[in-house]
Amino acid sequence: MVLNAWQYFMQRYMHANKSLYNHVHSKHHTLVVPYAFGARYNHPLEDLLLDTVGGALAFLVSGMTPRTGVFFLSFANVKTVDDHCGLPSSSPA
């Protein structure tokens, strides 16, 4: 929940802030042919803010072990790619 909430609100903020959108977040939207791994097509600063800081917050707030953190962040990456694959999800959105 921590990582999802962090990424959701940071992405909304990047859309609302013209400077951040134009210089950072817009790179994610310039991919001409969308495909699943395009989910990882980000500006380095966006990757740092959304994924690295968000992952660190989730790790620290939850108190998970380092091993659990590795599995959690690996699963989060797979989920991000799956979310962008364009196939209908079997889970409720």
PDB file of N, CA, C and O in Angstrom:
ATOM      1  N   MET A   1       0.819  -1.196   0.000  1.00  0.00           N
ATOM      2  CA  MET A   1       0.000   0.000   0.000  1.00  0.00           C
ATOM      3  C   MET A   1       0.864   1.261   0.000  1.00  0.00           C
ATOM      4  O   MET A   1       0.534   2.247  -0.659  1.00  0.00           O
ATOM      5  N   VAL A   2       1.965   1.221   0.740  1.00  0.00           N
ATOM      6  CA  VAL A   2       2.826   2.403   0.835  1.00  0.00           C
ATOM      7  C   VAL A   2       3.404   2.743  -0.535  1.00  0.00           C
ATOM      8  O   VAL A   2       3.364   3.897  -0.963  1.00  0.00           O
ATOM      9  N   LEU A   3       3.941   1.736  -1.220  1.00  0.00           N
ATOM     10  CA  LEU A   3       4.545   1.974  -2.533  1.00  0.00           C
ATOM     11  C   LEU A   3       3.494   2.432  -3.538  1.00  0.00           C
ATOM     12  O   LEU A   3       3.730   3.382  -4.283  1.00  0.00           O
ATOM     13  N   ASN A   4       2.349   1.776  -3.570  1.00  0.00           N
ATOM     14  CA  ASN A   4       1.280   2.172  -4.499  1.00  0.00           C
ATOM     15  C   ASN A   4       0.821   3.601  -4.247  1.00  0.00           C
ATOM     16  O   ASN A   4       0.675   4.383  -5.187  1.00  0.00           O
ATOM     17  N   ALA A   5       0.595   3.944  -2.989  1.00  0.00           N
ATOM     18  CA  ALA A   5       0.142   5.301  -2.659  1.00  0.00           C
ATOM     19  C   ALA A   5       1.204   6.327  -3.039  1.00  0.00           C
ATOM     20  O   ALA A   5       0.883   7.364  -3.620  1.00  0.00           O
ATOM     21  N   TRP A   6       2.459   6.049  -2.716  1.00  0.00           N
ATOM     22  CA  TRP A   6       3.556   6.966  -3.047  1.00  0.00           C
ATOM     23  C   TRP A   6       3.617   7.196  -4.557  1.00  0.00           C
ATOM     24  O   TRP A   6       3.675   8.339  -5.012  1.00  0.00           O
ATOM     25  N   GLN A   7       3.604   6.114  -5.329  1.00  0.00           N
ATOM     26  CA  GLN A   7       3.710   6.244  -6.782  1.00  0.00           C
ATOM     27  C   GLN A   7       2.496   6.960  -7.369  1.00  0.00           C
ATOM     28  O   GLN A   7       2.634   7.779  -8.277  1.00  0.00           O
ATOM     29  N   TYR A   8       1.326   6.657  -6.860  1.00  0.00           N
ATOM     30  CA  TYR A   8       0.110   7.293  -7.367  1.00  0.00           C
ATOM     31  C   TYR A   8       0.156   8.810  -7.161  1.00  0.00           C
ATOM     32  O   TYR A   8      -0.063   9.576  -8.100  1.00  0.00           O
ATOM     33  N   PHE A   9       0.439   9.233  -5.938  1.00  0.00           N
ATOM     34  CA  PHE A   9       0.430  10.667  -5.656  1.00  0.00           C
ATOM     35  C   PHE A   9       1.606  11.395  -6.299  1.00  0.00           C
ATOM     36  O   PHE A   9       1.465  12.547  -6.709  1.00  0.00           O
ATOM     37  N   MET A  10       2.756  10.746  -6.395  1.00  0.00           N
ATOM     38  CA  MET A  10       3.895  11.378  -7.072  1.00  0.00           C
ATOM     39  C   MET A  10       3.610  11.539  -8.567  1.00  0.00           C
ATOM     40  O   MET A  10       3.949  12.564  -9.158  1.00  0.00           O
ATOM     41  N   GLN A  11       2.992  10.535  -9.171  1.00  0.00           N
ATOM     42  CA  GLN A  11       2.668  10.651 -10.593  1.00  0.00           C
ATOM     43  C   GLN A  11       1.617  11.738 -10.819  1.00  0.00           C
ATOM     44  O   GLN A  11       1.717  12.502 -11.779  1.00  0.00           O
ATOM     45  N   ARG A  12       0.628  11.814  -9.959  1.00  0.00           N
ATOM     46  CA  ARG A  12      -0.366  12.894 -10.071  1.00  0.00           C
ATOM     47  C   ARG A  12       0.293  14.252  -9.924  1.00  0.00           C
ATOM     48  O   ARG A  12      -0.038  15.192 -10.647  1.00  0.00           O
ATOM     49  N   TYR A  13       1.239  14.357  -8.974  1.00  0.00           N
ATOM     50  CA  TYR A  13       1.952  15.617  -8.773  1.00  0.00           C
ATOM     51  C   TYR A  13       2.769  15.973 -10.015  1.00  0.00           C
ATOM     52  O   TYR A  13       2.833  17.139 -10.404  1.00  0.00           O
ATOM     53  N   MET A  14       3.390  14.977 -10.633  1.00  0.00           N
ATOM     54  CA  MET A  14       4.179  15.242 -11.841  1.00  0.00           C
ATOM     55  C   MET A  14       3.295  15.712 -12.993  1.00  0.00           C
ATOM     56  O   MET A  14       3.731  16.513 -13.819  1.00  0.00           O
ATOM     57  N   HIS A  15       2.076  15.229 -13.055  1.00  0.00           N
ATOM     58  CA  HIS A  15       1.146  15.699 -14.084  1.00  0.00           C
ATOM     59  C   HIS A  15       0.663  17.111 -13.768  1.00  0.00           C
ATOM     60  O   HIS A  15       0.411  17.892 -14.686  1.00  0.00           O
ATOM     61  N   ALA A  16       0.532  17.448 -12.502  1.00  0.00           N
ATOM     62  CA  ALA A  16       0.035  18.770 -12.106  1.00  0.00           C
ATOM     63  C   ALA A  16       1.116  19.847 -12.185  1.00  0.00           C
ATOM     64  O   ALA A  16       0.808  21.010 -12.446  1.00  0.00           O
ATOM     65  N   ASN A  17       2.355  19.479 -11.967  1.00  0.00           N
ATOM     66  CA  ASN A  17       3.469  20.422 -11.983  1.00  0.00           C
ATOM     67  C   ASN A  17       4.041  20.492 -13.401  1.00  0.00           C
ATOM     68  O   ASN A  17       4.691  19.551 -13.856  1.00  0.00           O
ATOM     69  N   LYS A  18       3.801  21.599 -14.092  1.00  0.00           N
ATOM     70  CA  LYS A  18       4.200  21.735 -15.506  1.00  0.00           C
ATOM     71  C   LYS A  18       5.694  21.505 -15.720  1.00  0.00           C
ATOM     72  O   LYS A  18       6.092  20.844 -16.679  1.00  0.00           O
ATOM     73  N   SER A  19       6.514  22.047 -14.835  1.00  0.00           N
ATOM     74  CA  SER A  19       7.960  21.905 -14.993  1.00  0.00           C
ATOM     75  C   SER A  19       8.394  20.446 -14.850  1.00  0.00           C
ATOM     76  O   SER A  19       9.158  19.939 -15.671  1.00  0.00           O
ATOM     77  N   LEU A  20       7.903  19.772 -13.802  1.00  0.00           N
ATOM     78  CA  LEU A  20       8.242  18.360 -13.629  1.00  0.00           C
ATOM     79  C   LEU A  20       7.705  17.522 -14.785  1.00  0.00           C
ATOM     80  O   LEU A  20       8.369  16.597 -15.251  1.00  0.00           O
ATOM     81  N   TYR A  21       6.505  17.849 -15.240  1.00  0.00           N
ATOM     82  CA  TYR A  21       5.937  17.084 -16.346  1.00  0.00           C
ATOM     83  C   TYR A  21       6.784  17.262 -17.606  1.00  0.00           C
ATOM     84  O   TYR A  21       7.162  16.282 -18.249  1.00  0.00           O
ATOM     85  N   ASN A  22       7.081  18.515 -17.958  1.00  0.00           N
ATOM     86  CA  ASN A  22       7.804  18.789 -19.201  1.00  0.00           C
ATOM     87  C   ASN A  22       9.232  18.264 -19.196  1.00  0.00           C
ATOM     88  O   ASN A  22       9.714  17.777 -20.219  1.00  0.00           O
ATOM     89  N   HIS A  23       9.915  18.356 -18.063  1.00  0.00           N
ATOM     90  CA  HIS A  23      11.326  17.987 -18.025  1.00  0.00           C
ATOM     91  C   HIS A  23      11.599  16.569 -17.539  1.00  0.00           C
ATOM     92  O   HIS A  23      12.679  16.030 -17.784  1.00  0.00           O
ATOM     93  N   VAL A  24      10.637  15.961 -16.855  1.00  0.00           N
ATOM     94  CA  VAL A  24      10.888  14.642 -16.266  1.00  0.00           C
ATOM     95  C   VAL A  24       9.859  13.607 -16.720  1.00  0.00           C
ATOM     96  O   VAL A  24      10.212  12.648 -17.407  1.00  0.00           O
ATOM     97  N   HIS A  25       8.601  13.788 -16.348  1.00  0.00           N
ATOM     98  CA  HIS A  25       7.595  12.745 -16.554  1.00  0.00           C
ATOM     99  C   HIS A  25       7.199  12.551 -18.017  1.00  0.00           C
ATOM    100  O   HIS A  25       6.794  11.454 -18.402  1.00  0.00           O
ATOM    101  N   SER A  26       7.307  13.585 -18.828  1.00  0.00           N
ATOM    102  CA  SER A  26       6.857  13.472 -20.223  1.00  0.00           C
ATOM    103  C   SER A  26       7.622  12.402 -20.992  1.00  0.00           C
ATOM    104  O   SER A  26       7.103  11.870 -21.973  1.00  0.00           O
ATOM    105  N   LYS A  27       8.835  12.075 -20.575  1.00  0.00           N
ATOM    106  CA  LYS A  27       9.613  11.016 -21.245  1.00  0.00           C
ATOM    107  C   LYS A  27       8.827   9.708 -21.260  1.00  0.00           C
ATOM    108  O   LYS A  27       8.852   8.977 -22.250  1.00  0.00           O
ATOM    109  N   HIS A  28       8.131   9.414 -20.164  1.00  0.00           N
ATOM    110  CA  HIS A  28       7.342   8.179 -20.072  1.00  0.00           C
ATOM    111  C   HIS A  28       6.232   8.155 -21.128  1.00  0.00           C
ATOM    112  O   HIS A  28       5.827   7.085 -21.582  1.00  0.00           O
ATOM    113  N   HIS A  29       5.748   9.327 -21.514  1.00  0.00           N
ATOM    114  CA  HIS A  29       4.649   9.408 -22.475  1.00  0.00           C
ATOM    115  C   HIS A  29       5.119   9.567 -23.916  1.00  0.00           C
ATOM    116  O   HIS A  29       4.286   9.674 -24.816  1.00  0.00           O
ATOM    117  N   THR A  30       6.429   9.586 -24.163  1.00  0.00           N
ATOM    118  CA  THR A  30       6.933   9.754 -25.529  1.00  0.00           C
ATOM    119  C   THR A  30       7.181   8.434 -26.235  1.00  0.00           C
ATOM    120  O   THR A  30       7.548   8.429 -27.410  1.00  0.00           O
ATOM    121  N   LEU A  31       6.996   7.343 -25.568  1.00  0.00           N
ATOM    122  CA  LEU A  31       7.176   6.038 -26.198  1.00  0.00           C
ATOM    123  C   LEU A  31       6.126   5.887 -27.286  1.00  0.00           C
ATOM    124  O   LEU A  31       4.927   5.906 -27.005  1.00  0.00           O
ATOM    125  N   VAL A  32       6.573   5.737 -28.531  1.00  0.00           N
ATOM    126  CA  VAL A  32       5.656   5.743 -29.670  1.00  0.00           C
ATOM    127  C   VAL A  32       4.830   4.466 -29.730  1.00  0.00           C
ATOM    128  O   VAL A  32       3.613   4.523 -29.903  1.00  0.00           O
ATOM    129  N   VAL A  33       5.472   3.328 -29.590  1.00  0.00           N
ATOM    130  CA  VAL A  33       4.765   2.051 -29.642  1.00  0.00           C
ATOM    131  C   VAL A  33       4.705   1.498 -28.219  1.00  0.00           C
ATOM    132  O   VAL A  33       5.716   1.025 -27.700  1.00  0.00           O
ATOM    133  N   PRO A  34       3.543   1.551 -27.587  1.00  0.00           N
ATOM    134  CA  PRO A  34       3.464   1.076 -26.210  1.00  0.00           C
ATOM    135  C   PRO A  34       3.618  -0.443 -26.126  1.00  0.00           C
ATOM    136  O   PRO A  34       3.041  -1.181 -26.925  1.00  0.00           O
ATOM    137  N   TYR A  35       4.374  -0.881 -25.187  1.00  0.00           N
ATOM    138  CA  TYR A  35       4.536  -2.300 -24.909  1.00  0.00           C
ATOM    139  C   TYR A  35       4.829  -2.445 -23.419  1.00  0.00           C
ATOM    140  O   TYR A  35       5.125  -1.458 -22.745  1.00  0.00           O
ATOM    141  N   ALA A  36       4.749  -3.662 -22.908  1.00  0.00           N
ATOM    142  CA  ALA A  36       4.803  -3.874 -21.462  1.00  0.00           C
ATOM    143  C   ALA A  36       6.063  -3.308 -20.816  1.00  0.00           C
ATOM    144  O   ALA A  36       5.978  -2.661 -19.773  1.00  0.00           O
ATOM    145  N   PHE A  37       7.228  -3.539 -21.415  1.00  0.00           N
ATOM    146  CA  PHE A  37       8.460  -3.054 -20.795  1.00  0.00           C
ATOM    147  C   PHE A  37       8.609  -1.541 -20.923  1.00  0.00           C
ATOM    148  O   PHE A  37       9.516  -0.956 -20.331  1.00  0.00           O
ATOM    149  N   GLY A  38       7.734  -0.911 -21.682  1.00  0.00           N
ATOM    150  CA  GLY A  38       7.703   0.546 -21.743  1.00  0.00           C
ATOM    151  C   GLY A  38       7.346   1.158 -20.399  1.00  0.00           C
ATOM    152  O   GLY A  38       7.569   2.348 -20.176  1.00  0.00           O
ATOM    153  N   ALA A  39       6.796   0.351 -19.506  1.00  0.00           N
ATOM    154  CA  ALA A  39       6.501   0.822 -18.148  1.00  0.00           C
ATOM    155  C   ALA A  39       7.768   1.299 -17.458  1.00  0.00           C
ATOM    156  O   ALA A  39       7.715   2.168 -16.588  1.00  0.00           O
ATOM    157  N   ARG A  40       8.901   0.738 -17.840  1.00  0.00           N
ATOM    158  CA  ARG A  40      10.178   1.100 -17.232  1.00  0.00           C
ATOM    159  C   ARG A  40      10.876   2.225 -17.998  1.00  0.00           C
ATOM    160  O   ARG A  40      12.000   2.593 -17.658  1.00  0.00           O
ATOM    161  N   TYR A  41      10.222   2.777 -19.031  1.00  0.00           N
ATOM    162  CA  TYR A  41      10.800   3.842 -19.850  1.00  0.00           C
ATOM    163  C   TYR A  41      10.563   5.168 -19.144  1.00  0.00           C
ATOM    164  O   TYR A  41       9.561   5.840 -19.389  1.00  0.00           O
ATOM    165  N   ASN A  42      11.488   5.542 -18.265  1.00  0.00           N
ATOM    166  CA  ASN A  42      11.339   6.731 -17.424  1.00  0.00           C
ATOM    167  C   ASN A  42      12.601   7.574 -17.462  1.00  0.00           C
ATOM    168  O   ASN A  42      13.686   7.089 -17.782  1.00  0.00           O
ATOM    169  N   HIS A  43      12.439   8.833 -17.132  1.00  0.00           N
ATOM    170  CA  HIS A  43      13.578   9.713 -16.866  1.00  0.00           C
ATOM    171  C   HIS A  43      14.242   9.207 -15.577  1.00  0.00           C
ATOM    172  O   HIS A  43      13.540   8.759 -14.670  1.00  0.00           O
ATOM    173  N   PRO A  44      15.569   9.268 -15.475  1.00  0.00           N
ATOM    174  CA  PRO A  44      16.235   8.785 -14.254  1.00  0.00           C
ATOM    175  C   PRO A  44      15.723   9.437 -12.961  1.00  0.00           C
ATOM    176  O   PRO A  44      15.639   8.769 -11.930  1.00  0.00           O
ATOM    177  N   LEU A  45      15.383  10.724 -13.005  1.00  0.00           N
ATOM    178  CA  LEU A  45      14.865  11.387 -11.808  1.00  0.00           C
ATOM    179  C   LEU A  45      13.498  10.823 -11.421  1.00  0.00           C
ATOM    180  O   LEU A  45      13.204  10.659 -10.237  1.00  0.00           O
ATOM    181  N   GLU A  46      12.668  10.528 -12.416  1.00  0.00           N
ATOM    182  CA  GLU A  46      11.364   9.928 -12.124  1.00  0.00           C
ATOM    183  C   GLU A  46      11.546   8.549 -11.502  1.00  0.00           C
ATOM    184  O   GLU A  46      10.853   8.197 -10.547  1.00  0.00           O
ATOM    185  N   ASP A  47      12.465   7.781 -12.035  1.00  0.00           N
ATOM    186  CA  ASP A  47      12.740   6.456 -11.484  1.00  0.00           C
ATOM    187  C   ASP A  47      13.213   6.572 -10.035  1.00  0.00           C
ATOM    188  O   ASP A  47      12.814   5.786  -9.176  1.00  0.00           O
ATOM    189  N   LEU A  48      14.062   7.557  -9.778  1.00  0.00           N
ATOM    190  CA  LEU A  48      14.544   7.779  -8.412  1.00  0.00           C
ATOM    191  C   LEU A  48      13.391   8.160  -7.481  1.00  0.00           C
ATOM    192  O   LEU A  48      13.255   7.591  -6.398  1.00  0.00           O
ATOM    193  N   LEU A  49      12.560   9.122  -7.901  1.00  0.00           N
ATOM    194  CA  LEU A  49      11.469   9.599  -7.044  1.00  0.00           C
ATOM    195  C   LEU A  49      10.381   8.554  -6.833  1.00  0.00           C
ATOM    196  O   LEU A  49       9.949   8.330  -5.703  1.00  0.00           O
ATOM    197  N   LEU A  50       9.937   7.915  -7.906  1.00  0.00           N
ATOM    198  CA  LEU A  50       8.824   6.986  -7.782  1.00  0.00           C
ATOM    199  C   LEU A  50       9.247   5.632  -7.236  1.00  0.00           C
ATOM    200  O   LEU A  50       8.663   5.135  -6.272  1.00  0.00           O
ATOM    201  N   ASP A  51      10.254   5.039  -7.847  1.00  0.00           N
ATOM    202  CA  ASP A  51      10.587   3.654  -7.516  1.00  0.00           C
ATOM    203  C   ASP A  51      11.590   3.520  -6.370  1.00  0.00           C
ATOM    204  O   ASP A  51      11.369   2.742  -5.442  1.00  0.00           O
ATOM    205  N   THR A  52      12.680   4.267  -6.430  1.00  0.00           N
ATOM    206  CA  THR A  52      13.707   4.113  -5.398  1.00  0.00           C
ATOM    207  C   THR A  52      13.235   4.664  -4.057  1.00  0.00           C
ATOM    208  O   THR A  52      13.306   3.972  -3.042  1.00  0.00           O
ATOM    209  N   VAL A  53      12.757   5.899  -4.048  1.00  0.00           N
ATOM    210  CA  VAL A  53      12.278   6.487  -2.789  1.00  0.00           C
ATOM    211  C   VAL A  53      11.029   5.746  -2.306  1.00  0.00           C
ATOM    212  O   VAL A  53      10.905   5.455  -1.116  1.00  0.00           O
ATOM    213  N   GLY A  54      10.110   5.442  -3.214  1.00  0.00           N
ATOM    214  CA  GLY A  54       8.904   4.709  -2.833  1.00  0.00           C
ATOM    215  C   GLY A  54       9.214   3.331  -2.276  1.00  0.00           C
ATOM    216  O   GLY A  54       8.624   2.911  -1.281  1.00  0.00           O
ATOM    217  N   GLY A  55      10.142   2.625  -2.917  1.00  0.00           N
ATOM    218  CA  GLY A  55      10.545   1.308  -2.425  1.00  0.00           C
ATOM    219  C   GLY A  55      11.217   1.391  -1.068  1.00  0.00           C
ATOM    220  O   GLY A  55      10.968   0.559  -0.195  1.00  0.00           O
ATOM    221  N   ALA A  56      12.070   2.394  -0.886  1.00  0.00           N
ATOM    222  CA  ALA A  56      12.741   2.575   0.408  1.00  0.00           C
ATOM    223  C   ALA A  56      11.732   2.892   1.507  1.00  0.00           C
ATOM    224  O   ALA A  56      11.836   2.371   2.617  1.00  0.00           O
ATOM    225  N   LEU A  57      10.754   3.748   1.197  1.00  0.00           N
ATOM    226  CA  LEU A  57       9.717   4.064   2.191  1.00  0.00           C
ATOM    227  C   LEU A  57       8.923   2.819   2.570  1.00  0.00           C
ATOM    228  O   LEU A  57       8.679   2.565   3.750  1.00  0.00           O
ATOM    229  N   ALA A  58       8.520   2.043   1.561  1.00  0.00           N
ATOM    230  CA  ALA A  58       7.756   0.822   1.833  1.00  0.00           C
ATOM    231  C   ALA A  58       8.576  -0.145   2.683  1.00  0.00           C
ATOM    232  O   ALA A  58       8.054  -0.765   3.609  1.00  0.00           O
ATOM    233  N   PHE A  59       9.854  -0.269   2.365  1.00  0.00           N
ATOM    234  CA  PHE A  59      10.753  -1.148   3.114  1.00  0.00           C
ATOM    235  C   PHE A  59      10.869  -0.695   4.569  1.00  0.00           C
ATOM    236  O   PHE A  59      10.761  -1.511   5.484  1.00  0.00           O
ATOM    237  N   LEU A  60      11.088   0.593   4.781  1.00  0.00           N
ATOM    238  CA  LEU A  60      11.286   1.115   6.135  1.00  0.00           C
ATOM    239  C   LEU A  60      10.009   1.113   6.966  1.00  0.00           C
ATOM    240  O   LEU A  60      10.030   0.752   8.143  1.00  0.00           O
ATOM    241  N   VAL A  61       8.899   1.515   6.356  1.00  0.00           N
ATOM    242  CA  VAL A  61       7.631   1.601   7.093  1.00  0.00           C
ATOM    243  C   VAL A  61       7.133   0.219   7.503  1.00  0.00           C
ATOM    244  O   VAL A  61       6.594   0.049   8.596  1.00  0.00           O
ATOM    245  N   SER A  62       7.313  -0.767   6.626  1.00  0.00           N
ATOM    246  CA  SER A  62       6.773  -2.098   6.903  1.00  0.00           C
ATOM    247  C   SER A  62       7.646  -2.921   7.840  1.00  0.00           C
ATOM    248  O   SER A  62       7.160  -3.848   8.488  1.00  0.00           O
ATOM    249  N   GLY A  63       8.930  -2.588   7.915  1.00  0.00           N
ATOM    250  CA  GLY A  63       9.828  -3.370   8.757  1.00  0.00           C
ATOM    251  C   GLY A  63      10.184  -4.723   8.165  1.00  0.00           C
ATOM    252  O   GLY A  63      10.581  -5.632   8.893  1.00  0.00           O
ATOM    253  N   MET A  64      10.047  -4.868   6.855  1.00  0.00           N
ATOM    254  CA  MET A  64      10.367  -6.153   6.224  1.00  0.00           C
ATOM    255  C   MET A  64      11.873  -6.421   6.276  1.00  0.00           C
ATOM    256  O   MET A  64      12.681  -5.498   6.381  1.00  0.00           O
ATOM    257  N   THR A  65      12.224  -7.691   6.202  1.00  0.00           N
ATOM    258  CA  THR A  65      13.638  -8.076   6.191  1.00  0.00           C
ATOM    259  C   THR A  65      14.229  -7.754   4.819  1.00  0.00           C
ATOM    260  O   THR A  65      13.483  -7.583   3.855  1.00  0.00           O
ATOM    261  N   PRO A  66      15.548  -7.670   4.720  1.00  0.00           N
ATOM    262  CA  PRO A  66      16.157  -7.416   3.406  1.00  0.00           C
ATOM    263  C   PRO A  66      15.753  -8.454   2.351  1.00  0.00           C
ATOM    264  O   PRO A  66      15.511  -8.097   1.198  1.00  0.00           O
ATOM    265  N   ARG A  67      15.680  -9.715   2.731  1.00  0.00           N
ATOM    266  CA  ARG A  67      15.277 -10.758   1.772  1.00  0.00           C
ATOM    267  C   ARG A  67      13.841 -10.524   1.297  1.00  0.00           C
ATOM    268  O   ARG A  67      13.552 -10.627   0.105  1.00  0.00           O
ATOM    269  N   THR A  68      12.959 -10.212   2.222  1.00  0.00           N
ATOM    270  CA  THR A  68      11.577  -9.917   1.852  1.00  0.00           C
ATOM    271  C   THR A  68      11.525  -8.682   0.970  1.00  0.00           C
ATOM    272  O   THR A  68      10.734  -8.626   0.029  1.00  0.00           O
ATOM    273  N   GLY A  69      12.359  -7.693   1.262  1.00  0.00           N
ATOM    274  CA  GLY A  69      12.422  -6.484   0.443  1.00  0.00           C
ATOM    275  C   GLY A  69      12.814  -6.780  -0.992  1.00  0.00           C
ATOM    276  O   GLY A  69      12.258  -6.196  -1.922  1.00  0.00           O
ATOM    277  N   VAL A  70      13.772  -7.687  -1.182  1.00  0.00           N
ATOM    278  CA  VAL A  70      14.185  -8.070  -2.540  1.00  0.00           C
ATOM    279  C   VAL A  70      13.014  -8.701  -3.284  1.00  0.00           C
ATOM    280  O   VAL A  70      12.752  -8.350  -4.434  1.00  0.00           O
ATOM    281  N   PHE A  71      12.306  -9.629  -2.639  1.00  0.00           N
ATOM    282  CA  PHE A  71      11.150 -10.256  -3.280  1.00  0.00           C
ATOM    283  C   PHE A  71      10.052  -9.234  -3.556  1.00  0.00           C
ATOM    284  O   PHE A  71       9.440  -9.246  -4.624  1.00  0.00           O
ATOM    285  N   PHE A  72       9.806  -8.357  -2.598  1.00  0.00           N
ATOM    286  CA  PHE A  72       8.766  -7.337  -2.756  1.00  0.00           C
ATOM    287  C   PHE A  72       9.060  -6.428  -3.943  1.00  0.00           C
ATOM    288  O   PHE A  72       8.186  -6.204  -4.780  1.00  0.00           O
ATOM    289  N   LEU A  73      10.286  -5.900  -4.026  1.00  0.00           N
ATOM    290  CA  LEU A  73      10.626  -4.976  -5.112  1.00  0.00           C
ATOM    291  C   LEU A  73      10.693  -5.690  -6.456  1.00  0.00           C
ATOM    292  O   LEU A  73      10.377  -5.094  -7.486  1.00  0.00           O
ATOM    293  N   SER A  74      11.100  -6.958  -6.461  1.00  0.00           N
ATOM    294  CA  SER A  74      11.080  -7.739  -7.708  1.00  0.00           C
ATOM    295  C   SER A  74       9.643  -7.922  -8.185  1.00  0.00           C
ATOM    296  O   SER A  74       9.342  -7.740  -9.365  1.00  0.00           O
ATOM    297  N   PHE A  75       8.762  -8.284  -7.261  1.00  0.00           N
ATOM    298  CA  PHE A  75       7.350  -8.444  -7.610  1.00  0.00           C
ATOM    299  C   PHE A  75       6.748  -7.118  -8.073  1.00  0.00           C
ATOM    300  O   PHE A  75       5.943  -7.096  -9.004  1.00  0.00           O
ATOM    301  N   ALA A  76       7.131  -6.020  -7.434  1.00  0.00           N
ATOM    302  CA  ALA A  76       6.615  -4.704  -7.825  1.00  0.00           C
ATOM    303  C   ALA A  76       7.011  -4.374  -9.263  1.00  0.00           C
ATOM    304  O   ALA A  76       6.212  -3.802 -10.005  1.00  0.00           O
ATOM    305  N   ASN A  77       8.235  -4.728  -9.665  1.00  0.00           N
ATOM    306  CA  ASN A  77       8.661  -4.494 -11.044  1.00  0.00           C
ATOM    307  C   ASN A  77       7.869  -5.343 -12.026  1.00  0.00           C
ATOM    308  O   ASN A  77       7.455  -4.853 -13.077  1.00  0.00           O
ATOM    309  N   VAL A  78       7.653  -6.617 -11.691  1.00  0.00           N
ATOM    310  CA  VAL A  78       6.858  -7.494 -12.556  1.00  0.00           C
ATOM    311  C   VAL A  78       5.437  -6.945 -12.668  1.00  0.00           C
ATOM    312  O   VAL A  78       4.862  -6.937 -13.757  1.00  0.00           O
ATOM    313  N   LYS A  79       4.867  -6.488 -11.556  1.00  0.00           N
ATOM    314  CA  LYS A  79       3.511  -5.926 -11.565  1.00  0.00           C
ATOM    315  C   LYS A  79       3.440  -4.676 -12.435  1.00  0.00           C
ATOM    316  O   LYS A  79       2.466  -4.489 -13.164  1.00  0.00           O
ATOM    317  N   THR A  80       4.457  -3.818 -12.370  1.00  0.00           N
ATOM    318  CA  THR A  80       4.481  -2.604 -13.186  1.00  0.00           C
ATOM    319  C   THR A  80       4.462  -2.946 -14.667  1.00  0.00           C
ATOM    320  O   THR A  80       3.729  -2.334 -15.443  1.00  0.00           O
ATOM    321  N   VAL A  81       5.268  -3.923 -15.055  1.00  0.00           N
ATOM    322  CA  VAL A  81       5.297  -4.352 -16.458  1.00  0.00           C
ATOM    323  C   VAL A  81       3.948  -4.949 -16.841  1.00  0.00           C
ATOM    324  O   VAL A  81       3.421  -4.651 -17.913  1.00  0.00           O
ATOM    325  N   ASP A  82       3.382  -5.790 -15.972  1.00  0.00           N
ATOM    326  CA  ASP A  82       2.082  -6.400 -16.252  1.00  0.00           C
ATOM    327  C   ASP A  82       0.982  -5.343 -16.368  1.00  0.00           C
ATOM    328  O   ASP A  82       0.097  -5.464 -17.215  1.00  0.00           O
ATOM    329  N   ASP A  83       1.029  -4.318 -15.532  1.00  0.00           N
ATOM    330  CA  ASP A  83       0.026  -3.245 -15.582  1.00  0.00           C
ATOM    331  C   ASP A  83       0.039  -2.514 -16.919  1.00  0.00           C
ATOM    332  O   ASP A  83      -0.980  -1.963 -17.333  1.00  0.00           O
ATOM    333  N   HIS A  84       1.186  -2.504 -17.596  1.00  0.00           N
ATOM    334  CA  HIS A  84       1.322  -1.781 -18.861  1.00  0.00           C
ATOM    335  C   HIS A  84       1.243  -2.688 -20.087  1.00  0.00           C
ATOM    336  O   HIS A  84       1.502  -2.232 -21.201  1.00  0.00           O
ATOM    337  N   CYS A  85       0.889  -3.967 -19.906  1.00  0.00           N
ATOM    338  CA  CYS A  85       0.928  -4.898 -21.035  1.00  0.00           C
ATOM    339  C   CYS A  85      -0.290  -4.783 -21.945  1.00  0.00           C
ATOM    340  O   CYS A  85      -0.259  -5.277 -23.072  1.00  0.00           O
ATOM    341  N   GLY A  86      -1.346  -4.153 -21.488  1.00  0.00           N
ATOM    342  CA  GLY A  86      -2.526  -3.976 -22.326  1.00  0.00           C
ATOM    343  C   GLY A  86      -3.503  -5.138 -22.290  1.00  0.00           C
ATOM    344  O   GLY A  86      -4.536  -5.086 -22.957  1.00  0.00           O
ATOM    345  N   LEU A  87      -3.208  -6.177 -21.536  1.00  0.00           N
ATOM    346  CA  LEU A  87      -4.120  -7.309 -21.419  1.00  0.00           C
ATOM    347  C   LEU A  87      -5.062  -7.082 -20.247  1.00  0.00           C
ATOM    348  O   LEU A  87      -4.673  -6.475 -19.249  1.00  0.00           O
ATOM    349  N   PRO A  88      -6.298  -7.562 -20.358  1.00  0.00           N
ATOM    350  CA  PRO A  88      -7.227  -7.391 -19.238  1.00  0.00           C
ATOM    351  C   PRO A  88      -6.735  -8.154 -18.010  1.00  0.00           C
ATOM    352  O   PRO A  88      -6.179  -9.247 -18.116  1.00  0.00           O
ATOM    353  N   SER A  89      -6.950  -7.562 -16.871  1.00  0.00           N
ATOM    354  CA  SER A  89      -6.518  -8.169 -15.618  1.00  0.00           C
ATOM    355  C   SER A  89      -7.614  -9.076 -15.085  1.00  0.00           C
ATOM    356  O   SER A  89      -8.803  -8.790 -15.224  1.00  0.00           O
ATOM    357  N   SER A  90      -7.190 -10.179 -14.469  1.00  0.00           N
ATOM    358  CA  SER A  90      -8.183 -11.070 -13.874  1.00  0.00           C
ATOM    359  C   SER A  90      -8.538 -10.630 -12.460  1.00  0.00           C
ATOM    360  O   SER A  90      -9.504 -11.122 -11.878  1.00  0.00           O
ATOM    361  N   SER A  91      -7.757  -9.703 -11.905  1.00  0.00           N
ATOM    362  CA  SER A  91      -8.055  -9.216 -10.566  1.00  0.00           C
ATOM    363  C   SER A  91      -8.886  -7.940 -10.653  1.00  0.00           C
ATOM    364  O   SER A  91      -8.790  -7.201 -11.633  1.00  0.00           O
ATOM    365  N   PRO A  92      -9.701  -7.679  -9.633  1.00  0.00           N
ATOM    366  CA  PRO A  92     -10.507  -6.450  -9.667  1.00  0.00           C
ATOM    367  C   PRO A  92      -9.624  -5.210  -9.607  1.00  0.00           C
ATOM    368  O   PRO A  92      -8.674  -5.155  -8.826  1.00  0.00           O
ATOM    369  N   ALA A  93      -9.935  -4.235 -10.419  1.00  0.00           N
ATOM    370  CA  ALA A  93      -9.138  -2.997 -10.445  1.00  0.00           C
ATOM    371  C   ALA A  93      -9.665  -2.101  -9.448  1.00  0.00           C
ATOM    372  O   ALA A  93      -9.156  -0.992  -9.283  1.00  0.00           O
TER     373      ALA A  93
END
